Amino acid sequence: MAEPTRTAVAVRYAPQEEGVPRITAKGRGAIAEQIVRVAVENGIPVRRDPDLTGLLAQLDRQSPIPVAAFAAMAEILALLYRANQREADAEGRR
């Protein structure tokens, strides 16, 4: 049985500019691998969520996140805010 093709979706959230998260990149196979690699290389957190990825992959680039995905996105954003706060706290102790 063949391994399923990897899918990746990149999301940008700039509340001061756009108000809602938007799709910035998406791809399958080699493109998905590149999206993940670029994110990791730039210290951008990566989360594996096949259901959310499947929903977001159906959207066009620059599309706002649909209301159905807000709960999952809110959870991800909360994780990012906590990680950013820990990083800022660590910087302050140096």
Secondary structure, 3 states (H helix, E strand, C coil): CCCCCCEEEEEECCCCCCCCCEEEEEEECHHHHHHHHHHHHCCCCCCCCHHHHHHHHCCCCCCECCHHHHHHHHHHHHHHHHHHHHHHHHHHCC
